[in-house]
Amino acid sequence: MMTRERFAETNWKMSYEEYQKCYCPECKKEECPHRGAIRRVPEIDGGLGLCPNLKGE
């Protein structure tokens, strides 16, 4: 996973904490339909915010 310092150099508008939640390689939900898809990221970054980890599921 990317460090907080490296994340600050990206163009993501979401917080680092949100990035950590929707980072698929660290996720235990292998069968998640949103795994690796842009729709998983928060709306502020062009996604749909569908990652279950962002929703607290």
Biopython code that builds the backbone (N, CA, C, O; Angstrom):
import numpy as np
from Bio.PDB.StructureBuilder import StructureBuilder

atoms = [
    (1, "MET", "N", (0.850, -1.171, 0.000)),
    (1, "MET", "CA", (0.000, 0.000, 0.000)),
    (1, "MET", "C", (0.899, 1.238, 0.000)),
    (1, "MET", "O", (2.005, 1.228, 0.539)),
    (2, "MET", "N", (0.410, 2.256, -0.594)),
    (2, "MET", "CA", (1.113, 3.526, -0.689)),
    (2, "MET", "C", (1.210, 4.209, 0.679)),
    (2, "MET", "O", (0.291, 4.115, 1.493)),
    (3, "THR", "N", (2.314, 4.888, 0.919)),
    (3, "THR", "CA", (2.474, 5.612, 2.181)),
    (3, "THR", "C", (1.673, 6.909, 2.149)),
    (3, "THR", "O", (1.278, 7.378, 1.082)),
    (4, "ARG", "N", (1.440, 7.474, 3.305)),
    (4, "ARG", "CA", (0.709, 8.738, 3.414)),
    (4, "ARG", "C", (1.433, 9.844, 2.641)),
    (4, "ARG", "O", (0.790, 10.672, 1.997)),
    (5, "GLU", "N", (2.763, 9.860, 2.703)),
    (5, "GLU", "CA", (3.541, 10.887, 2.010)),
    (5, "GLU", "C", (3.406, 10.741, 0.494)),
    (5, "GLU", "O", (3.232, 11.731, -0.217)),
    (6, "ARG", "N", (3.484, 9.521, 0.011)),
    (6, "ARG", "CA", (3.339, 9.278, -1.435)),
    (6, "ARG", "C", (1.921, 9.588, -1.883)),
    (6, "ARG", "O", (1.723, 10.135, -2.968)),
    (7, "PHE", "N", (0.936, 9.248, -1.070)),
    (7, "PHE", "CA", (-0.462, 9.527, -1.391)),
    (7, "PHE", "C", (-0.682, 11.028, -1.559)),
    (7, "PHE", "O", (-1.450, 11.445, -2.426)),
    (8, "ALA", "N", (-0.018, 11.842, -0.741)),
    (8, "ALA", "CA", (-0.164, 13.298, -0.818)),
    (8, "ALA", "C", (0.311, 13.844, -2.166)),
    (8, "ALA", "O", (-0.085, 14.942, -2.558)),
    (9, "GLU", "N", (1.145, 13.103, -2.870)),
    (9, "GLU", "CA", (1.652, 13.528, -4.173)),
    (9, "GLU", "C", (0.728, 13.143, -5.328)),
    (9, "GLU", "O", (0.979, 13.532, -6.468)),
    (10, "THR", "N", (-0.333, 12.388, -5.054)),
    (10, "THR", "CA", (-1.251, 11.951, -6.104)),
    (10, "THR", "C", (-2.342, 13.001, -6.325)),
    (10, "THR", "O", (-2.405, 14.008, -5.621)),
    (11, "ASN", "N", (-3.188, 12.747, -7.303)),
    (11, "ASN", "CA", (-4.305, 13.645, -7.598)),
    (11, "ASN", "C", (-5.614, 13.210, -6.946)),
    (11, "ASN", "O", (-6.661, 13.802, -7.211)),
    (12, "TRP", "N", (-5.569, 12.192, -6.102)),
    (12, "TRP", "CA", (-6.786, 11.759, -5.409)),
    (12, "TRP", "C", (-7.275, 12.874, -4.502)),
    (12, "TRP", "O", (-6.476, 13.547, -3.851)),
    (13, "LYS", "N", (-8.579, 13.069, -4.457)),
    (13, "LYS", "CA", (-9.178, 14.070, -3.575)),
    (13, "LYS", "C", (-9.682, 13.460, -2.270)),
    (13, "LYS", "O", (-9.910, 14.168, -1.290)),
    (14, "MET", "N", (-9.854, 12.135, -2.270)),
    (14, "MET", "CA", (-10.301, 11.451, -1.050)),
    (14, "MET", "C", (-9.196, 11.513, -0.001)),
    (14, "MET", "O", (-8.043, 11.819, -0.306)),
    (15, "SER", "N", (-9.567, 11.223, 1.213)),
    (15, "SER", "CA", (-8.575, 11.208, 2.292)),
    (15, "SER", "C", (-7.754, 9.924, 2.221)),
    (15, "SER", "O", (-8.143, 8.959, 1.565)),
    (16, "TYR", "N", (-6.627, 9.929, 2.898)),
    (16, "TYR", "CA", (-5.772, 8.737, 2.935)),
    (16, "TYR", "C", (-6.505, 7.584, 3.621)),
    (16, "TYR", "O", (-6.330, 6.425, 3.244)),
    (17, "GLU", "N", (-7.315, 7.892, 4.614)),
    (17, "GLU", "CA", (-8.078, 6.861, 5.321)),
    (17, "GLU", "C", (-9.084, 6.195, 4.372)),
    (17, "GLU", "O", (-9.265, 4.978, 4.412)),
    (18, "GLU", "N", (-9.737, 6.997, 3.519)),
    (18, "GLU", "CA", (-10.664, 6.431, 2.544)),
    (18, "GLU", "C", (-9.906, 5.561, 1.540)),
    (18, "GLU", "O", (-10.382, 4.499, 1.139)),
    (19, "TYR", "N", (-8.736, 6.020, 1.144)),
    (19, "TYR", "CA", (-7.903, 5.242, 0.219)),
    (19, "TYR", "C", (-7.576, 3.881, 0.829)),
    (19, "TYR", "O", (-7.661, 2.859, 0.148)),
    (20, "GLN", "N", (-7.212, 3.864, 2.081)),
    (20, "GLN", "CA", (-6.884, 2.611, 2.750)),
    (20, "GLN", "C", (-8.079, 1.663, 2.765)),
    (20, "GLN", "O", (-7.921, 0.456, 2.584)),
    (21, "LYS", "N", (-9.271, 2.209, 2.982)),
    (21, "LYS", "CA", (-10.474, 1.381, 3.048)),
    (21, "LYS", "C", (-10.820, 0.749, 1.701)),
    (21, "LYS", "O", (-11.267, -0.397, 1.651)),
    (22, "CYS", "N", (-10.616, 1.489, 0.610)),
    (22, "CYS", "CA", (-11.029, 0.960, -0.697)),
    (22, "CYS", "C", (-9.855, 0.425, -1.523)),
    (22, "CYS", "O", (-9.974, 0.293, -2.742)),
    (23, "TYR", "N", (-8.733, 0.118, -0.883)),
    (23, "TYR", "CA", (-7.573, -0.453, -1.554)),
    (23, "TYR", "C", (-7.776, -1.962, -1.658)),
    (23, "TYR", "O", (-7.621, -2.682, -0.671)),
    (24, "CYS", "N", (-8.115, -2.430, -2.834)),
    (24, "CYS", "CA", (-8.523, -3.820, -3.045)),
    (24, "CYS", "C", (-7.490, -4.897, -2.689)),
    (24, "CYS", "O", (-7.878, -5.913, -2.113)),
    (25, "PRO", "N", (-6.195, -4.732, -2.998)),
    (25, "PRO", "CA", (-5.259, -5.809, -2.642)),
    (25, "PRO", "C", (-5.196, -6.117, -1.143)),
    (25, "PRO", "O", (-4.776, -7.212, -0.768)),
    (26, "GLU", "N", (-5.593, -5.199, -0.294)),
    (26, "GLU", "CA", (-5.582, -5.426, 1.155)),
    (26, "GLU", "C", (-6.929, -5.944, 1.668)),
    (26, "GLU", "O", (-7.047, -6.322, 2.834)),
    (27, "CYS", "N", (-7.936, -5.960, 0.806)),
    (27, "CYS", "CA", (-9.295, -6.331, 1.213)),
    (27, "CYS", "C", (-9.451, -7.841, 1.306)),
    (27, "CYS", "O", (-8.887, -8.581, 0.500)),
    (28, "LYS", "N", (-10.213, -8.292, 2.286)),
    (28, "LYS", "CA", (-10.455, -9.720, 2.497)),
    (28, "LYS", "C", (-11.660, -10.224, 1.702)),
    (28, "LYS", "O", (-11.892, -11.432, 1.643)),
    (29, "LYS", "N", (-12.427, -9.327, 1.093)),
    (29, "LYS", "CA", (-13.632, -9.706, 0.348)),
    (29, "LYS", "C", (-13.259, -10.072, -1.093)),
    (29, "LYS", "O", (-13.391, -9.256, -2.005)),
    (30, "GLU", "N", (-12.793, -11.301, -1.281)),
    (30, "GLU", "CA", (-12.310, -11.774, -2.584)),
    (30, "GLU", "C", (-13.386, -11.749, -3.670)),
    (30, "GLU", "O", (-13.073, -11.530, -4.840)),
    (31, "GLU", "N", (-14.632, -11.967, -3.305)),
    (31, "GLU", "CA", (-15.716, -12.054, -4.285)),
    (31, "GLU", "C", (-16.473, -10.733, -4.466)),
    (31, "GLU", "O", (-17.566, -10.725, -5.032)),
    (32, "CYS", "N", (-15.918, -9.642, -4.003)),
    (32, "CYS", "CA", (-16.590, -8.341, -4.107)),
    (32, "CYS", "C", (-16.748, -7.946, -5.581)),
    (32, "CYS", "O", (-15.767, -7.956, -6.324)),
    (33, "PRO", "N", (-17.963, -7.598, -6.015)),
    (33, "PRO", "CA", (-18.175, -7.231, -7.421)),
    (33, "PRO", "C", (-17.508, -5.901, -7.797)),
    (33, "PRO", "O", (-17.363, -5.601, -8.983)),
    (34, "HIS", "N", (-17.109, -5.115, -6.819)),
    (34, "HIS", "CA", (-16.496, -3.814, -7.079)),
    (34, "HIS", "C", (-14.973, -3.862, -7.007)),
    (34, "HIS", "O", (-14.305, -2.842, -7.173)),
    (35, "ARG", "N", (-14.437, -5.036, -6.761)),
    (35, "ARG", "CA", (-12.992, -5.217, -6.601)),
    (35, "ARG", "C", (-12.251, -4.749, -7.857)),
    (35, "ARG", "O", (-12.498, -5.249, -8.954)),
    (36, "GLY", "N", (-11.349, -3.795, -7.688)),
    (36, "GLY", "CA", (-10.531, -3.301, -8.782)),
    (36, "GLY", "C", (-11.231, -2.350, -9.738)),
    (36, "GLY", "O", (-10.616, -1.903, -10.706)),
    (37, "ALA", "N", (-12.480, -2.030, -9.503)),
    (37, "ALA", "CA", (-13.243, -1.146, -10.390)),
    (37, "ALA", "C", (-13.246, 0.287, -9.849)),
    (37, "ALA", "O", (-13.227, 0.507, -8.638)),
    (38, "ILE", "N", (-13.271, 1.235, -10.753)),
    (38, "ILE", "CA", (-13.269, 2.640, -10.349)),
    (38, "ILE", "C", (-14.547, 2.995, -9.578)),
    (38, "ILE", "O", (-14.551, 3.952, -8.804)),
    (39, "ARG", "N", (-15.616, 2.245, -9.779)),
    (39, "ARG", "CA", (-16.878, 2.547, -9.082)),
    (39, "ARG", "C", (-16.755, 2.391, -7.568)),
    (39, "ARG", "O", (-17.613, 2.865, -6.823)),
    (40, "ARG", "N", (-15.685, 1.724, -7.108)),
    (40, "ARG", "CA", (-15.502, 1.515, -5.669)),
    (40, "ARG", "C", (-15.047, 2.781, -4.960)),
    (40, "ARG", "O", (-15.314, 2.938, -3.769)),
    (41, "VAL", "N", (-14.365, 3.695, -5.658)),
    (41, "VAL", "CA", (-13.797, 4.884, -5.008)),
    (41, "VAL", "C", (-14.873, 5.925, -4.724)),
    (41, "VAL", "O", (-15.933, 5.886, -5.349)),
    (42, "PRO", "N", (-14.637, 6.844, -3.811)),
    (42, "PRO", "CA", (-15.625, 7.867, -3.463)),
    (42, "PRO", "C", (-16.008, 8.745, -4.662)),
    (42, "PRO", "O", (-15.236, 8.902, -5.608)),
    (43, "GLU", "N", (-17.192, 9.299, -4.600)),
    (43, "GLU", "CA", (-17.717, 10.142, -5.679)),
    (43, "GLU", "C", (-16.828, 11.341, -5.966)),
    (43, "GLU", "O", (-16.756, 11.791, -7.109)),
    (44, "ILE", "N", (-16.159, 11.861, -4.963)),
    (44, "ILE", "CA", (-15.298, 13.023, -5.142)),
    (44, "ILE", "C", (-14.181, 12.756, -6.158)),
    (44, "ILE", "O", (-13.644, 13.686, -6.759)),
    (45, "ASP", "N", (-13.838, 11.475, -6.343)),
    (45, "ASP", "CA", (-12.786, 11.093, -7.288)),
    (45, "ASP", "C", (-13.339, 10.424, -8.542)),
    (45, "ASP", "O", (-12.592, 9.771, -9.270)),
    (46, "GLY", "N", (-14.622, 10.576, -8.803)),
    (46, "GLY", "CA", (-15.215, 10.046, -10.022)),
    (46, "GLY", "C", (-15.805, 8.660, -9.929)),
    (46, "GLY", "O", (-16.291, 8.121, -10.923)),
    (47, "GLY", "N", (-15.768, 8.079, -8.753)),
    (47, "GLY", "CA", (-16.362, 6.753, -8.566)),
    (47, "GLY", "C", (-17.800, 6.874, -8.085)),
    (47, "GLY", "O", (-18.395, 7.950, -8.117)),
    (48, "LEU", "N", (-18.332, 5.770, -7.649)),
    (48, "LEU", "CA", (-19.693, 5.739, -7.119)),
    (48, "LEU", "C", (-19.730, 5.484, -5.620)),
    (48, "LEU", "O", (-20.804, 5.476, -5.019)),
    (49, "GLY", "N", (-18.580, 5.277, -5.019)),
    (49, "GLY", "CA", (-18.518, 5.024, -3.581)),
    (49, "GLY", "C", (-19.145, 3.712, -3.177)),
    (49, "GLY", "O", (-19.710, 3.611, -2.088)),
    (50, "LEU", "N", (-19.060, 2.695, -4.032)),
    (50, "LEU", "CA", (-19.734, 1.429, -3.776)),
    (50, "LEU", "C", (-18.932, 0.417, -2.972)),
    (50, "LEU", "O", (-19.431, -0.673, -2.692)),
    (51, "CYS", "N", (-17.718, 0.744, -2.599)),
    (51, "CYS", "CA", (-16.921, -0.182, -1.802)),
    (51, "CYS", "C", (-17.613, -0.431, -0.465)),
    (51, "CYS", "O", (-17.917, 0.524, 0.250)),
    (52, "PRO", "N", (-17.870, -1.688, -0.111)),
    (52, "PRO", "CA", (-18.518, -1.985, 1.167)),
    (52, "PRO", "C", (-17.729, -1.479, 2.362)),
    (52, "PRO", "O", (-18.321, -1.156, 3.392)),
    (53, "ASN", "N", (-16.406, -1.402, 2.252)),
    (53, "ASN", "CA", (-15.588, -0.919, 3.361)),
    (53, "ASN", "C", (-15.805, 0.574, 3.600)),
    (53, "ASN", "O", (-15.712, 1.033, 4.739)),
    (54, "LEU", "N", (-16.092, 1.336, 2.544)),
    (54, "LEU", "CA", (-16.370, 2.765, 2.709)),
    (54, "LEU", "C", (-17.722, 2.977, 3.384)),
    (54, "LEU", "O", (-17.921, 3.948, 4.113)),
    (55, "LYS", "N", (-18.639, 2.059, 3.130)),
    (55, "LYS", "CA", (-19.978, 2.158, 3.699)),
    (55, "LYS", "C", (-20.033, 1.604, 5.116)),
    (55, "LYS", "O", (-21.035, 1.776, 5.810)),
    (56, "GLY", "N", (-18.974, 0.949, 5.547)),
    (56, "GLY", "CA", (-18.938, 0.380, 6.882)),
    (56, "GLY", "C", (-19.572, -0.997, 6.970)),
    (56, "GLY", "O", (-19.911, -1.446, 8.065)),
    (57, "GLU", "N", (-19.735, -1.662, 5.867)),
    (57, "GLU", "CA", (-20.350, -3.002, 5.854)),
    (57, "GLU", "C", (-19.342, -4.064, 6.191)),
    (57, "GLU", "O", (-19.681, -5.247, 6.227)),
]
sb = StructureBuilder()
sb.init_structure("model")
sb.init_model(0)
sb.init_chain("A")
sb.init_seg("    ")
for serial, (resi, resn, name, xyz) in enumerate(atoms, 1):
    if name == "N":
        sb.init_residue(resn, " ", resi, " ")
    sb.init_atom(name, np.array(xyz, "f"), 0.0, 1.0, " ", f" {name:<3s}", serial, name[0])
structure = sb.get_structure()
